[in-house]
Amino acid sequence: MKVGYKYASPSQCTQVDNHATLGLSPDLSRDEKVSFCGKLKHPLLFRDAMLMLREIVISDTRKKTKERTDYFTWLNEEIERRVKAHKEYMPNVRESLRKKMDSCDIELLHKKNEINQLLNMQRNLQKQIDQYDAWKDYYKIERDFWKFIKDRDYSLWFVLDPVITVHKDQVSFEAFSVDESIYGCLSVSMNEFDLLQTPKLGTTNIDFSAKLEKEIQRFRSYTDVTLSVNPEGFAVDSDIVPEYIEKKIDLPETWIKGFNQVSSAAALSGIELELSPSDMYDICAFLRKHKEKKSPRYMKWILEPEQRIQIVFEPFGTALTLNTVYHGNQRREEKIWGRRRWLVVEKLIPLSKVFYVRILGFGMPQFIRADMGTMQMTVGFSAWSSNDWVKGTAFNIMAGFIGEGCYKDIYKLLKEKRCLSMKEISGYLSNKKSDKLKAGIGMLFRRGEGYFDIINNKVRFRHLCNTPIPEELYEVSDIEMDVQKISKLTFDNMKVRYSRQQEFIFTTTYKEYGQLSSTEIVIDQDGQITKIDCSCQKFKRGERNLSQPCAHILALYVASYKLLKLKNLEYEKEYKINDIMEMLL
């Protein structure tokens, strides 16, 4: 998706004596002209939070090619040593080998000429094919694009992030990492500012250069800092405003889709653990001191009711006991991969009062929220180091955001109110069915016109891009259509059993292509999926876990989620959907 940005001037930080003004130039190509001016009460908190946001932007945990300079140096020396040994101890053997090699070289020369003729023919044919292949260099060009931005034009790199939104109650800065596996959102309450003018609400990109980041590092406790978002730009020392800056970027589709899918994942329920800063320090200190060199590379969270939480780090087998006590109803074990990405929260440990960790289950993302008083930092991690916000698990389907629903009504309401909870949206649109409301909210997220505030459990209005997102990036997917198609059949054939381990076991059957397939989902009392299985070919060919579910599993999950509050079920007794409806009535 091609996006153009237009700024009145570069963002800059000016400092006179102990007074600093952090001037952020907003994108003028947007309809809403955002403006804001307020004096920060805790500039050091803001400084460290913004620097952490920068760490998220440049984070790239994908496997990198290793340099092998030392190895090739050793290899050359070893070859020389063996050559000298041959000269000293085996001259006759070397002479005979030389003659044989000479004869082989002559023969190879003839073969090489023949090969070159064939290669020339192949190259000519390939050139003719490439003339009609429009996608032959797509992935190379995409990789070169990101490398160019990072290595050669750092200011352009920061144009992608963050996205700043001025709300009635807070100012938020959102960021997404280059490998698209980490999402960050800094929420600064209006109570943090002494407002110097009335804010103008809206969302914009800001010109955030590397030079500006270095200026932010210079903030000190004795510095009075004013945050200013000014559409008119900022003058340089000569009092002459520079010419308008225009930048054009071709954003990857996965960047846009991933940014929007985070909200769907954040809307899912899960286990939330309250960790003290000392607990988070212990986790980060272990990760910092121990670098794994072999698999497996996960940390296993062992949650025993009313017991202190234990974390086992593999492949070391080391157990770390936290001070936090788990108050859940049943024992759980959660495995988390990509754990080294948790180190991005290190900067906030001395500044935070408490950390909230939300775990959604195996193969699902995790969210960490740092409470710093008037500022809150939310960080979302995908299940694996590489991007899986887009591929694999369809978070919007699991959250019930299927189809378009009453999107237009939701958009109009949120644009006016700016921030509402799900319950408040239902109250304003009481004439709409709940499934249509959910679908409308999901479509708002997918269009990049809103995001889910995990701190307040509210939907906030926000335009991710300055132009509408192309339809192919938010249109209803094939798997959504499959879920909608089989949803009624799933509900009619669904059965539920309550096990002695206090888990709900939902099953259903389908008949496709003349064959009968069965699907099973096990959900505990915390609403977490502990086991899934399906006999269809698509699920069997995939990862066979929640990172790549089929339409049958998703349809059964959506149908069963409403029945998790059932009570007075007999252990190990199988209930059909008619039995369940009679109990509810």
C-alpha positions as CSV (number, residue, x, y, z in Angstrom):
1,M,0.0,0.0,0.0
2,K,1.5,3.3,-1.1
3,V,1.3,6.1,1.5
4,G,2.4,9.7,1.3
5,Y,3.3,12.0,4.2
6,K,3.4,15.8,4.2
7,Y,5.0,17.8,7.0
8,A,5.2,21.6,7.5
9,S,8.7,21.1,8.9
10,P,10.9,18.5,10.6
11,S,10.1,17.6,14.2
12,Q,12.6,19.2,16.6
13,C,13.5,19.7,20.2
14,T,14.5,23.2,21.3
15,Q,16.0,23.9,24.7
16,V,16.5,27.3,26.4
17,D,18.1,27.1,29.8
18,N,16.1,24.4,31.6
19,H,13.0,24.6,29.4
20,A,12.6,22.2,26.5
21,T,9.9,22.0,23.9
22,L,9.5,18.7,22.1
23,G,7.8,19.8,18.8
24,L,6.3,17.0,16.7
25,S,5.2,17.8,13.2
26,P,2.0,16.0,12.3
27,D,1.0,14.7,8.8
28,L,-0.9,17.5,7.0
29,S,-2.4,15.1,4.4
30,R,-5.0,13.9,7.0
31,D,-8.5,15.4,7.2
32,E,-8.2,15.9,11.0
33,K,-5.7,18.6,11.8
34,V,-4.4,17.4,15.2
35,S,-2.9,19.8,17.6
36,F,-1.8,19.6,21.2
37,C,0.3,21.6,23.7
38,G,0.9,20.6,27.3
39,K,3.7,20.7,29.9
40,L,4.7,17.3,31.2
41,K,4.7,16.7,34.9
42,H,7.1,13.7,34.7
43,P,9.4,14.2,31.8
44,L,11.8,11.4,32.7
45,L,8.9,8.9,32.6
46,F,8.0,10.1,29.2
47,R,11.6,10.0,28.0
48,D,12.2,6.4,29.0
49,A,8.8,5.3,27.7
50,M,9.4,6.9,24.3
51,L,12.9,5.4,24.1
52,M,11.4,2.0,24.8
53,L,8.9,2.6,22.0
54,R,11.9,3.2,19.8
55,E,13.3,-0.1,20.8
56,I,10.0,-1.8,19.7
57,V,10.2,0.0,16.3
58,I,13.7,-1.2,15.5
59,S,13.3,-4.7,17.0
60,D,14.1,-7.5,14.6
61,T,14.5,-11.0,16.2
62,R,14.5,-12.9,12.9
63,K,17.4,-15.2,12.4
64,K,20.3,-13.4,10.8
65,T,23.1,-14.8,8.6
66,K,26.3,-15.4,10.6
67,E,29.7,-14.0,9.6
68,R,32.2,-16.8,9.0
69,T,35.4,-14.8,8.6
70,D,37.3,-16.7,11.4
71,Y,36.3,-20.0,9.9
72,F,37.6,-19.2,6.4
73,T,40.8,-17.8,7.9
74,W,41.4,-21.1,9.7
75,L,40.5,-23.1,6.6
76,N,43.1,-21.3,4.5
77,E,45.8,-21.8,7.1
78,E,44.9,-25.5,7.3
79,I,45.2,-25.9,3.6
80,E,48.6,-24.3,3.6
81,R,49.8,-26.6,6.4
82,R,48.7,-29.7,4.5
83,V,50.3,-28.5,1.3
84,K,53.7,-28.1,3.1
85,A,53.3,-31.6,4.6
86,H,52.7,-33.1,1.2
87,K,55.8,-31.3,-0.2
88,E,57.9,-32.7,2.6
89,Y,56.7,-36.2,2.9
90,M,54.9,-37.2,-0.3
91,P,56.6,-35.6,-3.4
92,N,56.1,-38.7,-5.6
93,V,52.4,-38.8,-4.7
94,R,52.0,-35.1,-5.5
95,E,53.7,-35.5,-8.9
96,S,51.5,-38.3,-9.9
97,L,48.4,-36.5,-8.7
98,R,49.5,-33.4,-10.6
99,K,49.7,-35.4,-13.9
100,K,46.3,-36.9,-13.3
101,M,44.9,-33.5,-12.4
102,D,46.4,-32.0,-15.6
103,S,44.7,-34.7,-17.7
104,C,41.4,-34.1,-15.8
105,D,41.7,-30.4,-16.4
106,I,42.0,-30.9,-20.1
107,E,38.9,-33.1,-20.1
108,L,37.0,-30.7,-17.8
109,L,37.8,-27.9,-20.2
110,H,36.0,-29.6,-23.0
111,K,33.1,-30.4,-20.7
112,K,33.1,-26.8,-19.5
113,N,32.7,-25.5,-23.0
114,E,29.7,-27.7,-23.5
115,I,28.2,-26.6,-20.2
116,N,28.8,-23.0,-21.0
117,Q,26.9,-23.4,-24.3
118,L,24.0,-25.0,-22.4
119,L,24.1,-22.2,-19.8
120,N,23.9,-19.6,-22.4
121,M,20.9,-21.2,-23.9
122,Q,19.3,-21.4,-20.4
123,R,20.0,-17.7,-19.7
124,N,18.5,-16.7,-23.0
125,L,15.4,-18.7,-22.2
126,Q,15.2,-17.3,-18.7
127,K,15.5,-13.7,-19.9
128,Q,12.5,-14.4,-22.2
129,I,10.6,-15.9,-19.2
130,D,11.5,-13.0,-16.9
131,Q,10.1,-10.5,-19.3
132,Y,6.6,-11.8,-18.5
133,D,7.2,-12.5,-14.7
134,A,6.1,-9.4,-12.8
135,W,6.7,-11.0,-9.3
136,K,10.1,-12.5,-9.8
137,D,11.9,-10.0,-7.5
138,Y,9.1,-9.2,-5.1
139,Y,10.5,-10.7,-1.9
140,K,14.0,-9.4,-2.6
141,I,12.7,-5.9,-3.2
142,E,10.7,-6.0,0.0
143,R,13.8,-7.1,2.0
144,D,15.9,-4.4,0.3
145,F,13.2,-1.8,1.1
146,W,13.4,-2.5,4.9
147,K,17.2,-2.7,4.9
148,F,17.5,0.5,3.0
149,I,15.2,2.4,5.4
150,K,17.1,1.0,8.5
151,D,20.7,1.4,7.2
152,R,20.6,4.5,5.0
153,D,17.7,6.7,5.9
154,Y,17.0,6.5,9.6
155,S,14.6,9.4,9.6
156,L,12.5,7.7,6.9
157,W,12.5,4.6,9.1
158,F,10.8,6.5,11.9
159,V,8.1,7.9,9.7
160,L,6.4,4.5,9.9
161,D,6.1,4.8,13.7
162,P,4.8,5.9,16.0
163,V,1.2,6.8,15.3
164,I,-0.1,9.5,17.7
165,T,-3.7,9.9,18.7
166,V,-5.1,12.7,20.8
167,H,-8.1,11.5,22.8
168,K,-10.3,13.4,25.3
169,D,-8.7,11.6,28.2
170,Q,-5.2,10.7,26.9
171,V,-2.6,10.9,24.2
172,S,-1.5,7.6,22.8
173,F,1.6,6.6,20.8
174,E,1.4,3.3,18.9
175,A,4.3,1.4,17.3
176,F,5.0,-1.9,15.5
177,S,8.3,-3.7,15.2
178,V,10.1,-4.2,11.8
179,D,9.7,-8.0,12.1
180,E,6.0,-7.4,12.9
181,S,6.1,-9.5,16.1
182,I,5.9,-6.7,18.8
183,Y,3.2,-4.1,19.2
184,G,3.6,-1.2,21.7
185,C,1.2,1.5,22.8
186,L,2.1,4.3,25.2
187,S,-0.9,5.9,26.8
188,V,-0.3,9.2,28.5
189,S,-3.2,10.5,30.7
190,M,-4.4,14.1,30.3
191,N,-3.6,14.4,34.1
192,E,0.0,14.2,33.2
193,F,-0.1,17.5,31.4
194,D,-0.7,21.1,32.3
195,L,-2.6,22.1,29.1
196,L,-1.5,25.3,27.4
197,Q,-4.2,25.2,24.8
198,T,-7.4,23.2,24.0
199,P,-6.4,20.0,22.2
200,K,-7.8,19.1,18.7
201,L,-8.7,15.5,18.7
202,G,-7.5,13.0,15.9
203,T,-4.8,10.7,14.7
204,T,-1.7,11.5,12.7
205,N,1.8,10.2,11.8
206,I,4.6,12.3,13.3
207,D,8.0,13.1,11.8
208,F,10.2,11.3,14.3
209,S,13.8,11.3,13.3
210,A,17.0,9.8,14.8
211,K,18.1,13.3,15.7
212,L,14.9,13.9,17.7
213,E,15.4,10.6,19.6
214,K,18.9,11.8,20.7
215,E,17.4,15.0,21.9
216,I,14.9,13.1,24.0
217,Q,17.7,11.3,25.7
218,R,19.0,14.6,27.0
219,F,15.9,15.2,29.2
220,R,16.8,15.4,32.9
221,S,14.9,15.7,36.1
222,Y,15.5,19.5,36.2
223,T,14.2,20.0,32.6
224,D,10.8,21.4,32.1
225,V,9.4,19.7,29.0
226,T,6.5,20.8,26.9
227,L,5.0,18.4,24.3
228,S,3.7,20.3,21.2
229,V,2.0,18.8,18.2
230,N,1.7,21.7,15.8
231,P,0.4,21.4,12.2
232,E,2.1,24.6,11.3
233,G,5.5,23.2,11.9
234,F,8.4,24.6,13.8
235,A,10.8,27.4,12.9
236,V,14.6,27.0,12.9
237,D,17.0,29.4,14.5
238,S,16.6,31.9,11.6
239,D,12.9,32.0,12.3
240,I,12.2,30.8,8.7
241,V,10.0,27.8,8.5
242,P,11.5,25.2,6.1
243,E,9.8,24.0,3.0
244,Y,7.2,21.3,3.3
245,I,8.6,17.8,3.6
246,E,7.0,15.1,1.5
247,K,7.8,11.4,1.8
248,K,6.2,8.4,0.1
249,I,6.4,4.9,1.3
250,D,5.1,1.6,0.1
251,L,3.9,-0.1,3.3
252,P,3.9,-3.9,3.3
253,E,0.5,-5.5,3.5
254,T,1.5,-7.6,6.5
255,W,2.5,-4.5,8.4
256,I,-1.0,-3.0,8.0
257,K,-2.9,-6.3,8.6
258,G,-0.7,-7.1,11.7
259,F,-1.3,-3.7,13.2
260,N,-5.0,-4.2,12.9
261,Q,-5.1,-7.8,14.0
262,V,-3.5,-6.8,17.4
263,S,-6.8,-5.3,18.5
264,S,-8.7,-8.4,17.8
265,A,-6.2,-10.4,19.9
266,A,-6.3,-7.9,22.7
267,A,-10.1,-8.2,22.9
268,L,-9.8,-11.9,23.7
269,S,-10.1,-13.0,27.4
270,G,-7.2,-14.7,29.2
271,I,-5.4,-15.1,32.4
272,E,-4.0,-11.8,33.8
273,L,-1.1,-12.0,36.3
274,E,0.0,-9.1,38.5
275,L,3.8,-9.1,38.7
276,S,5.9,-6.8,40.9
277,P,8.8,-4.9,39.3
278,S,11.2,-7.2,41.2
279,D,9.6,-10.3,39.5
280,M,9.9,-8.7,36.1
281,Y,13.6,-7.8,36.9
282,D,14.3,-11.5,37.8
283,I,12.9,-12.6,34.5
284,C,14.8,-10.1,32.5
285,A,18.0,-10.7,34.5
286,F,17.9,-14.4,33.7
287,L,17.3,-13.8,30.0
288,R,20.1,-11.3,29.9
289,K,22.6,-13.6,31.6
290,H,21.7,-16.8,29.8
291,K,22.0,-17.2,26.0
292,E,20.6,-20.4,24.8
293,K,22.5,-22.2,22.0
294,K,20.1,-25.1,21.3
295,S,16.4,-26.0,21.4
296,P,14.0,-26.0,23.1
297,R,14.0,-22.2,23.8
298,Y,10.8,-21.6,25.7
299,M,9.8,-20.6,29.2
300,K,7.2,-22.7,30.9
301,W,4.9,-20.9,33.4
302,I,3.7,-23.3,36.1
303,L,0.6,-21.9,37.8
304,E,-0.6,-23.7,41.0
305,P,-3.7,-22.3,42.7
306,E,-2.7,-20.2,45.7
307,Q,1.0,-21.0,45.1
308,R,3.9,-18.8,44.0
309,I,4.4,-18.8,40.2
310,Q,7.3,-20.8,38.9
311,I,9.0,-20.3,35.5
312,V,11.1,-23.1,34.0
313,F,13.6,-21.8,31.4
314,E,14.6,-24.4,28.7
315,P,17.0,-25.7,27.6
316,F,18.7,-24.9,30.9
317,G,16.0,-26.6,33.1
318,T,16.3,-23.8,35.6
319,A,13.3,-22.9,37.7
320,L,12.6,-19.4,38.8
321,T,10.1,-18.8,41.6
322,L,8.4,-15.4,41.6
323,N,6.8,-13.6,44.5
324,T,3.5,-13.4,42.7
325,V,0.8,-15.9,43.9
326,Y,-1.5,-17.4,41.3
327,H,-5.2,-17.1,42.4
328,G,-6.7,-19.2,39.6
329,N,-9.1,-22.1,40.0
330,Q,-6.9,-24.9,38.6
331,R,-3.4,-25.9,37.8
332,R,-2.0,-24.6,34.5
333,E,1.2,-24.8,32.5
334,E,1.8,-22.2,29.7
335,K,4.7,-22.4,27.3
336,I,6.0,-19.1,25.8
337,W,8.4,-18.9,22.9
338,G,10.3,-15.8,21.7
339,R,11.0,-14.9,25.3
340,R,14.1,-12.7,24.5
341,R,11.7,-10.1,23.1
342,W,10.5,-9.5,26.7
343,L,13.8,-7.6,27.3
344,V,12.2,-4.5,25.7
345,V,10.4,-3.8,29.0
346,E,13.7,-3.6,30.9
347,K,13.8,0.2,30.7
348,L,10.4,0.5,32.5
349,I,11.2,-1.8,35.5
350,P,12.5,1.0,37.8
351,L,9.6,3.3,36.7
352,S,6.7,1.0,37.0
353,K,4.5,0.3,40.0
354,V,3.3,-3.0,38.8
355,F,3.3,-5.2,35.6
356,Y,0.2,-7.0,34.3
357,V,0.9,-10.1,32.1
358,R,-2.0,-11.4,30.1
359,I,-1.6,-15.0,28.8
360,L,-4.1,-16.2,26.2
361,G,-3.0,-19.8,25.9
362,F,-0.7,-22.0,23.8
363,G,0.1,-20.6,20.4
364,M,-1.6,-17.3,21.3
365,P,0.0,-13.8,21.9
366,Q,0.9,-12.4,25.3
367,F,0.4,-8.8,26.5
368,I,2.4,-7.0,29.1
369,R,1.1,-3.8,30.7
370,A,3.4,-1.5,32.7
371,D,1.6,0.8,35.1
372,M,3.6,4.0,35.6
373,G,0.8,6.1,37.2
374,T,-0.2,8.7,34.7
375,M,1.4,6.7,31.9
376,Q,0.7,3.1,30.8
377,M,2.7,1.0,28.4
378,T,1.1,-1.9,26.6
379,V,3.3,-4.4,24.8
380,G,1.9,-7.3,22.7
381,F,4.1,-10.2,21.6
382,S,3.1,-12.7,18.9
383,A,3.5,-16.4,19.8
384,W,6.6,-16.9,17.7
385,S,9.5,-14.6,16.8
386,S,8.4,-14.3,13.2
387,N,5.2,-12.5,12.4
388,D,2.0,-14.5,13.0
389,W,-0.4,-11.7,13.7
390,V,-1.6,-12.2,10.1
391,K,-0.9,-15.8,9.2
392,G,-2.2,-18.8,11.2
393,T,-4.7,-18.0,14.0
394,A,-7.6,-15.8,12.9
395,F,-7.9,-13.6,16.1
396,N,-10.9,-11.7,14.7
397,I,-12.9,-14.9,14.3
398,M,-12.0,-16.1,17.8
399,A,-13.2,-12.8,19.2
400,G,-16.5,-13.1,17.3
401,F,-15.6,-10.3,14.8
402,I,-17.0,-12.2,11.8
403,G,-18.4,-10.3,8.7
404,E,-19.1,-6.6,8.3
405,G,-22.2,-6.3,10.6
406,C,-23.3,-2.8,11.4
407,Y,-20.0,-1.3,10.6
408,K,-21.3,2.1,9.4
409,D,-23.3,2.6,12.6
410,I,-20.3,1.7,14.7
411,Y,-18.0,4.1,12.7
412,K,-20.4,7.0,13.0
413,L,-20.9,6.4,16.8
414,L,-17.2,6.0,17.5
415,K,-16.2,9.1,15.4
416,E,-18.6,11.1,17.6
417,K,-17.8,9.6,21.0
418,R,-14.2,8.7,20.3
419,C,-14.0,6.0,23.1
420,L,-16.6,3.6,24.3
421,S,-16.7,0.2,26.0
422,M,-18.5,-2.8,24.3
423,K,-21.4,-2.4,26.8
424,E,-21.7,1.3,26.0
425,I,-21.7,0.6,22.3
426,S,-24.5,-1.9,22.8
427,G,-26.5,0.7,24.8
428,Y,-26.2,3.3,22.1
429,L,-27.2,0.8,19.4
430,S,-29.7,-1.2,21.4
431,N,-31.7,-1.9,18.2
432,K,-28.8,-4.0,16.8
433,K,-28.1,-7.6,17.5
434,S,-25.0,-8.5,19.5
435,D,-23.4,-10.5,16.7
436,K,-23.9,-7.6,14.3
437,L,-22.3,-5.2,16.8
438,K,-19.3,-7.4,17.3
439,A,-18.9,-7.9,13.5
440,G,-19.1,-4.1,13.1
441,I,-16.4,-3.5,15.7
442,G,-14.2,-6.1,14.1
443,M,-14.5,-4.5,10.7
444,L,-13.6,-1.1,12.3
445,F,-10.4,-2.7,13.6
446,R,-9.6,-4.3,10.2
447,R,-10.1,-1.1,8.4
448,G,-7.5,0.6,10.7
449,E,-10.2,3.0,12.1
450,G,-10.0,1.9,15.7
451,Y,-8.1,-0.1,18.2
452,F,-8.8,-2.0,21.4
453,D,-7.6,-0.3,24.6
454,I,-6.6,-3.2,26.8
455,I,-6.0,-1.0,29.8
456,N,-9.6,0.3,30.0
457,N,-11.3,-2.5,27.9
458,K,-12.6,0.1,25.5
459,V,-12.7,0.6,21.7
460,R,-11.0,3.8,20.7
461,F,-11.4,5.6,17.4
462,R,-8.2,6.0,15.4
463,H,-7.3,6.2,11.7
464,L,-4.1,4.2,11.1
465,C,-3.4,5.6,7.6
466,N,-4.1,9.0,6.0
467,T,-5.9,7.3,3.1
468,P,-8.6,4.5,3.2
469,I,-7.1,1.0,3.4
470,P,-7.6,-1.0,0.1
471,E,-10.5,-3.4,0.3
472,E,-8.3,-6.4,-0.3
473,L,-6.6,-5.8,3.0
474,Y,-9.8,-6.0,5.1
475,E,-12.3,-8.0,3.0
476,V,-13.9,-11.1,4.4
477,S,-11.5,-14.0,4.1
478,D,-12.2,-17.5,2.9
479,I,-11.9,-19.0,6.3
480,E,-14.4,-16.5,7.7
481,M,-16.9,-17.5,4.9
482,D,-16.3,-21.1,5.8
483,V,-17.0,-20.4,9.5
484,Q,-20.2,-18.6,8.6
485,K,-21.2,-21.4,6.3
486,I,-20.9,-24.1,8.9
487,S,-21.8,-22.2,12.0
488,K,-25.4,-23.3,12.2
489,L,-24.5,-26.9,11.5
490,T,-21.9,-26.7,14.2
491,F,-24.3,-25.4,16.8
492,D,-27.0,-28.0,15.9
493,N,-24.6,-31.0,16.2
494,M,-22.7,-29.7,19.2
495,K,-22.3,-31.7,22.4
496,V,-20.7,-30.8,25.7
497,R,-19.2,-32.8,28.6
498,Y,-17.9,-31.5,31.9
499,S,-14.9,-33.5,33.0
500,R,-13.7,-34.2,36.6
501,Q,-10.7,-31.9,35.8
502,Q,-13.4,-29.1,35.6
503,E,-13.0,-28.6,31.9
504,F,-15.6,-28.2,29.2
505,I,-15.2,-30.7,26.3
506,F,-17.1,-29.5,23.2
507,T,-17.5,-31.9,20.2
508,T,-19.3,-31.7,16.9
509,T,-19.3,-33.7,13.6
510,Y,-19.4,-32.6,9.9
511,K,-20.0,-34.4,6.7
512,E,-17.8,-33.2,3.9
513,Y,-17.0,-34.8,0.5
514,G,-18.9,-37.9,1.6
515,Q,-16.7,-38.4,4.7
516,L,-17.6,-37.8,8.4
517,S,-15.1,-35.6,10.4
518,S,-15.2,-34.8,14.1
519,T,-13.9,-31.8,15.9
520,E,-13.1,-31.4,19.6
521,I,-12.2,-28.4,21.8
522,V,-11.3,-28.5,25.5
523,I,-11.7,-25.3,27.5
524,D,-11.0,-24.8,31.2
525,Q,-12.8,-22.6,33.7
526,D,-10.6,-19.6,32.9
527,G,-11.8,-19.7,29.3
528,Q,-8.5,-21.0,28.0
529,I,-8.3,-23.6,25.2
530,T,-6.2,-26.5,26.5
531,K,-6.7,-28.9,23.6
532,I,-8.0,-28.9,20.1
533,D,-8.3,-31.7,17.5
534,C,-10.0,-32.1,14.1
535,S,-10.0,-35.0,11.7
536,C,-10.2,-32.8,8.6
537,Q,-7.3,-32.8,6.1
538,K,-6.5,-29.1,6.4
539,F,-5.9,-29.3,10.2
540,K,-3.9,-32.5,9.8
541,R,-1.6,-30.9,7.2
542,G,-0.9,-27.9,9.3
543,E,0.8,-27.4,12.7
544,R,-2.0,-29.3,14.5
545,N,-2.3,-26.6,17.2
546,L,-3.9,-23.3,17.8
547,S,-1.4,-21.4,15.7
548,Q,-3.1,-22.8,12.6
549,P,-6.7,-23.8,13.2
550,C,-9.2,-24.9,10.6
551,A,-12.7,-23.4,10.1
552,H,-14.3,-26.3,12.0
553,I,-12.3,-25.5,15.2
554,L,-13.0,-21.8,14.9
555,A,-16.7,-22.4,14.3
556,L,-16.9,-24.7,17.3
557,Y,-15.0,-22.2,19.5
558,V,-17.4,-19.3,18.5
559,A,-20.4,-21.5,19.2
560,S,-19.1,-22.9,22.5
561,Y,-17.9,-19.7,24.0
562,K,-21.4,-18.6,25.0
563,L,-21.9,-21.8,27.0
564,L,-18.8,-21.6,29.3
565,K,-21.0,-20.1,32.1
566,L,-23.1,-23.3,32.4
567,K,-23.5,-24.5,35.9
568,N,-24.8,-27.6,37.7
569,L,-23.5,-30.0,35.0
570,E,-22.9,-33.6,36.1
571,Y,-19.4,-34.9,35.7
572,E,-18.7,-36.9,32.5
573,K,-22.3,-36.7,31.3
574,E,-22.8,-35.8,27.7
575,Y,-25.3,-33.1,26.9
576,K,-26.8,-32.4,23.5
577,I,-27.7,-28.9,22.4
578,N,-31.4,-29.5,23.0
579,D,-30.6,-30.5,26.6
580,I,-28.6,-27.3,27.1
581,M,-31.3,-25.1,25.7
582,E,-33.8,-26.7,28.1
583,M,-31.5,-26.0,31.0
584,L,-31.1,-22.4,30.0
585,L,-34.9,-21.9,29.5
